Amino acid sequence: QGRLVESGGGLVQPGGSLRLSCEASRNIPSISSMGWYRQAPGKQRELVATVTNDGSTNYADSVKGRFAISRDNAANTVYLQMNSLKPEDTAVYFCNAVRPGPVRVTYWGQGTQVTVSS
């Protein structure tokens, strides 16, 4: 069973930075897109950023210019550098990986809490 393991969440003051990491297990073959989603209390899960295996990126408007997603294909790892954090960025952040094919398979991490508060 493929797994995604996240790390890097925590408590940070407004204006601060955090870096999230997510490593996909080696038994997940042919990953196309990897990304990050987040879910705040009482809200639906929403897209934060995605990156394809050729480096194409996509960001939510709310994080453009502040967050940067990157990927190490050799290490099956995706990163999210979060700068200029705001209280409204507080959420559980989930890593996501997609394996395309006749049956598309989506993998999710367990989530890591990011809290932005003074």
Number of C-alpha atoms within 10 A of each C-alpha: 6 13 17 22 17 22 16 15 18 14 15 18 14 17 14 14 17 17 16 21 21 26 20 24 15 11 9 17 13 11 18 15 21 28 26 26 19 22 19 16 9 6 9 9 15 14 18 24 24 25 21 18 15 10 14 11 16 16 18 13 10 11 17 12 11 12 20 19 24 20 23 12 14 6 11 19 18 25 23 22 15 20 17 15 22 18 15 12 20 20 21 18 26 25 30 23 28 19 17 14 9 6 7 8 12 13 17 20 19 13 22 20 18 22 20 20 16 9
